[in-house]
Amino acid sequence: MAGCLLVADLPAGMDQDQDGIGDECEQHLAESYAPVVFHSKKDPNLPSSVEWFLSKTSLWFRDDSCAPLEMTQLILAPDISALPEFTRTGCGGAVHSGGTRSSGKRVTFFIDDVDENLRKGGLDTKDWATYYHAYRNMLGGVTIQYWRFYPYNSGILFFGDHGGDWEGVHVILDEGLEPFETAFLGHRGITYKKWDDVKKYDKNHPLVLSEPGGHASSQLSESDLSSDNYIIQKTWMNGTDSGGLFNLGEKTKPMKGMEFIRYSGLWGRPSRFTWPSFLYYINSAYWGPAFNETGMCDGFIKAWCGGMKDPSEEECYPADVSK
C-alpha cells in the first residue's frame, strides 16, 4: 500500500512505538479495515472509553493469601498513566500493577466495578472508543487488532456477571498489505476466517456481531443483517458513529495517552463467589488486551501477540505471575 513504511529502524518521530511500522501507516491501515460492530439494542451493557470508565471508579489491591483477606482502596479516579505504576507487597510477596498477572485473579490490583446505574456504558456511539494494536506479522505483513471495552458484563443469570470486559477482532494483512484473514475473539478461543468468507461493508470493513450479554465477537448471520435490533457502530467514523480509533502502541512502548495498556491487573472487581472455583473465576473481572487470556498457552498472550514477527518475552509474556 502506497505511503506505508515497514522498516525495522524508523526514526522515533515517525514510529513512536518502535514496532517497525510508520505511525501514519498504522493509522491508515487501521482506518481502512476497521470493523462495523453490531450491538444488540437489548444488551444491558454497551461500550465506553477507558477515560469514561476510570473517571467513575477507583483502583484497589486484593490479596486472599492473607488472613484475613486484604482489600485496600488505593486511589480514586486513577489516571491512565498512573495505572501501571503501583507496587504492593502482600502476604505472598511483591505485586506490580504494571507486570504481575494474577493467574487465579486472587492476588491482584483491580479497578472497582462502576455503580449499577452506570453499567449500561456509554449511551451514544460517540462515547465508544475503539483501540487498535498493529504489528508486523510472520506473513511479512501487518496484523491489526481492534479492541473495545465494556464497563460491565451482566452475563446470563449469575454466570459471567463481572465488571470490565475487553473484546476484539483482528484483521491479518499479507506481505502486500492485503487482507488475508480475520480473527474473532470468543470466550476462550480465537476463530480464524478467510477474508473472502467474512461479510463486509464497503468491501474492506468486516461486519462483527457483539454477542448480546457476553460481548464475544463473531460473524454476522444473514438474519442479523436484515434485523433492526442492533445499534451499528462504524468504528473508524470518529464523532459520527464512534468515539475514535486510537493506536495503543506496544506494551513495552505505548503511545502517549495509552499507558494503561501496561496495566496487568483486573478491569473490575473479583467475584463475590469463593466456591466453586470455576464460578469464582468466570464471575471475576477481566484483564486488558496485553494480558488477555483468550487462546493463551504456556504464558504466551496469543490475543496480543499471535502471529507476531520476532515476539519478545517482554512484549508477549507477563513479567511475573501471582496467585
Sequence and secondary structure as in RCSB ss.txt:
>XXXX:A:sequence
MAGCLLVADLPAGMDQDQDGIGDECEQHLAESYAPVVFHSKKDPNLPSSVEWFLSKTSLWFRDDSCAPLEMTQLI
LAPDISALPEFTRTGCGGAVHSGGTRSSGKRVTFFIDDVDENLRKGGLDTKDWATYYHAYRNMLGGVTIQYWRFY
PYNSGILFFGDHGGDWEGVHVILDEGLEPFETAFLGHRGITYKKWDDVKKYDKNHPLVLSEPGGHASSQLSESDL
SSDNYIIQKTWMNGTDSGGLFNLGEKTKPMKGMEFIRYSGLWGRPSRFTWPSFLYYINSAYWGPAFNETGMCDGF
IKAWCGGMKDPSEEECYPADVSK
>XXXX:A:secstr
 TT  B TT  TTT TT SSB HHHHHHHHHHS  EEEEETT S   B HHHHHTT EEEEEETTSSS EEEEEE
ES  TTTGGG EEEETTEEEETTTEEETTSSEEEEE    GGGTT  SSGGG  EEEEEEEBTTSSEEEEEEEEE
EEE  BTTBS EEEEEEEEEEEE TTS EEEEEEE SS EEEEEGGGS EETTTEEEEEE TTT  EEE  HHHH
T S EEEEETT BTTTBS EEE EETTEE TT GGGG  SBSS   S  SSHHHHHHTS  B GGG  TT BTTB
 HHHHTTBSS  HHHHS SEEE 
